[in-house]
């Protein structure tokens, strides 16, 4: 999801949700480089294909946009949220690759 500022840029009540284009591209390139697998980026605000994945739908219903980014492998959530480093995300993906 494109980075948004629900309370306005620089507001003290909450931070931004979503990721900047640079963050998304960096994550995509890191995963592809380290794991040699293709990565598909889905912007949840622009497409509804994620609704066909029950685990992702459940994450969003439970945690809202705070759950993004949601990293899935074969329709299974590997990790979610912004608390993961790129190395941790890669490690979680490795655990879920068949």
C-alpha positions as CSV (number, residue, x, y, z in Angstrom):
1,X,0.0,0.0,0.0
2,X,1.3,3.4,-0.9
3,X,2.5,5.3,2.2
4,X,-0.2,7.5,3.7
5,X,-0.4,9.9,6.6
6,X,-3.9,9.4,8.2
7,X,-3.5,12.3,10.6
8,X,-1.5,14.5,8.2
9,X,2.3,14.6,7.6
10,X,4.2,15.2,10.8
11,X,1.3,14.6,13.1
12,X,2.2,13.4,16.6
13,X,-0.7,11.1,17.2
14,X,0.2,8.4,14.7
15,X,2.8,7.6,12.1
16,X,2.4,6.8,8.5
17,X,0.8,3.6,7.2
18,X,2.0,1.8,4.1
19,X,5.4,1.9,2.5
20,X,7.2,4.3,0.3
21,X,7.9,3.2,-3.2
22,X,11.6,3.1,-2.3
23,X,10.9,0.7,0.6
24,X,8.8,-1.6,-1.5
25,X,11.3,-1.8,-4.4
26,X,14.2,-2.3,-1.9
27,X,12.3,-5.2,-0.3
28,X,11.4,-6.7,-3.7
29,X,14.9,-6.5,-5.0
30,X,16.4,-7.9,-1.8
31,X,14.0,-11.0,-1.8
32,X,14.6,-11.6,-5.5
33,X,18.4,-11.3,-5.2
34,X,18.8,-13.4,-2.0
35,X,16.2,-16.1,-2.8
36,X,16.3,-16.1,-6.6
37,X,12.5,-16.1,-6.7
38,X,10.1,-13.8,-8.5
39,X,8.2,-11.3,-6.3
40,X,4.7,-10.0,-7.1
41,X,3.7,-6.7,-5.4
42,X,0.0,-6.2,-4.8
43,X,-1.2,-2.8,-3.7
44,X,-4.3,-3.6,-1.6
45,X,-5.9,-0.3,-2.4
46,X,-5.6,-0.8,-6.1
47,X,-6.6,-4.4,-6.5
48,X,-8.9,-6.9,-4.8
49,X,-7.0,-10.1,-5.7
50,X,-5.8,-10.4,-2.1
51,X,-9.3,-11.1,-1.1
52,X,-9.0,-14.5,-2.6
53,X,-6.4,-15.3,0.1
54,X,-8.2,-16.1,3.4
55,X,-5.1,-15.7,5.6
56,X,-4.4,-12.2,4.2
57,X,-8.1,-11.2,4.5
58,X,-8.1,-12.4,8.1
59,X,-4.9,-10.4,8.9
60,X,-6.4,-7.2,7.5
61,X,-9.7,-7.7,9.2
62,X,-7.9,-8.2,12.5
63,X,-5.2,-5.6,12.3
64,X,-6.2,-3.2,9.5
65,X,-3.5,-1.5,7.6
66,X,-1.1,-2.0,10.5
67,X,-0.6,-5.5,9.2
68,X,1.1,-4.4,6.0
69,X,3.3,-5.3,4.5
70,X,2.0,-8.8,4.4
71,X,4.5,-11.2,2.9
72,X,2.9,-14.4,1.6
73,X,4.3,-17.6,0.0
74,X,1.9,-19.8,-1.9
75,X,-1.1,-18.0,-0.3
76,X,0.3,-18.6,3.2
77,X,1.3,-15.6,5.3
78,X,5.0,-15.7,6.1
79,X,5.1,-12.5,8.1
80,X,3.2,-9.3,8.4
81,X,3.8,-5.8,9.7
82,X,6.7,-3.3,9.7
83,X,8.6,-4.8,12.6
84,X,10.7,-7.1,10.4
85,X,14.0,-6.3,8.9
86,X,14.7,-7.4,5.4
87,X,16.9,-10.3,6.7
88,X,14.1,-11.4,9.0
89,X,11.6,-11.3,6.1
90,X,14.0,-13.4,3.9
91,X,14.4,-15.9,6.8
92,X,10.6,-16.2,7.2
93,X,10.1,-16.7,3.4
94,X,12.8,-19.4,3.5
95,X,10.8,-21.3,6.1
96,X,7.7,-21.2,3.9
97,X,9.2,-22.2,0.6
98,X,8.3,-25.7,-0.5
